[in-house]
Amino acid sequence: MPRLSHAVSKYRKHRASGQAIVTLAGKDHYLGPHGTKASDIV
């Protein structure tokens, strides 16, 4: 049986590249430069 996850995704910084990352459904998605409006999660 698959694991059910209700965890809230986390907005974090990829140290090597300075990019913002969020993990959704087990996959990492890069959002752009960390801390900018372009990478904000609404």
Stockholm file with secondary structure:
# STOCKHOLM 1.0

chainA/1-42         MPRLSHAVSKYRKHRASGQAIVTLAGKDHYLGPHGTKASDIV
#=GR chainA/1-42 SS CCCCCCCCCCEEEETTTTEEEEEETTEEEEEEETTSGGGCCC
#=GC SS_cons        CCCCCCCCCCEEEETTTTEEEEEETTEEEEEEETTSGGGCCC
//
